[in-house]
């Protein structure tokens, strides 16, 4: 049971990290678009 709980928590942490990475990528993409529009 403890092993299952550990995997569940680990999965949640990985999901949060992946979500943050996606957010960062989206911000970078939008910043690149802004640069393209300005130039």
C-alpha angles and dihedrals in degrees: 000000000000090000090054091049090050092053090047092053091044090051091051091051091049090049091052092049091049090049091052091048090052091049091051091048091050091050091049091049092050091047090051090051091051090051091050090051092049095049 
